[in-house]
Amino acid sequence: MFTRKPSSVRPRQTSRREDHHIVRNAREQPTASSVAIQAQIQIVFSDESRFNLRSDNHVRVWRTRGERLNLAFTLQRHTAPTACVVVWGAIAYNTRSPLVLIHGTMTAQRYVHDILQPHVLPLMQRLPGAILQQDNARAHTARMSQDCLRTASTLPWPARSPELSPIEHIRDHLDGELGIPRV
C-alpha cells in the first residue's frame, strides 16, 4: 500500500504499523499537521501475571452425605505448592514491551532495576506524551518506584479497582491458548 523505497538513504524513523496509523489519521483529520497526528496521547498498560506450570490435579467436592457426585459442584483446587512463572509486560496502541521473566518476589528495588529502568523508561521515551497505567501493587506505589517515574506521566488508578486494563484480556487469551490455570 504505502511502502518506502528500499534504496532510501534516510534511515527508517517509524515502523510500517506507525505509517499505517499516520495515514489513517491523516485521512480522518485532513487538516491536522503530521506532528499533531503523531503526538496523540497513548496509554501504556502494564501488569504482571503468574501462570502455574502444572497442577496437582486434586479435586474437592462439597456435597451432603449420600448425595451423588455432581460435576456442577466440583471445584478443582491447587492444594500443594506448584511450579509457576511470573512475567511482566506492557502494551500501547501500536507497540509492546518484551515479556520479562520475574525471579523471586517483586520488591520495589527489583521493580525499579529489572522493569522500570531497562524497559518502561525507554518505552516511554519512544512514545512522547504517553501515559503509564499500572495497578496499585506495593512495588508500584513505593516511593522508590514513584521517584524513578518522575519523568513519566502516570494514570492514577483507584484502590481496589476492578481490572479494567486491556492487558487483562491478553492474559486471559494466553490462559486459554496455553491451557494453564491462573493463580
Buried (B, 14 or more C-beta within 10 A) or exposed (E): EEEEEEEEEEEEEEEEEBBBBBEEBBEEEEEBEEEEBBEEEBBBBBBBBEBBEEBEEEEEEEEEEEEEEEEEEEEEEBEEEEEBBBBBBBBBBBBBBEEBEBEEEBBBEBBBEBBBEBBBBEBBEEBEEBBBBBBEBEBBBBEBBEEBBEEBEBEEBEEEEEEEBEBBEBBEEBBEEEEBBEE
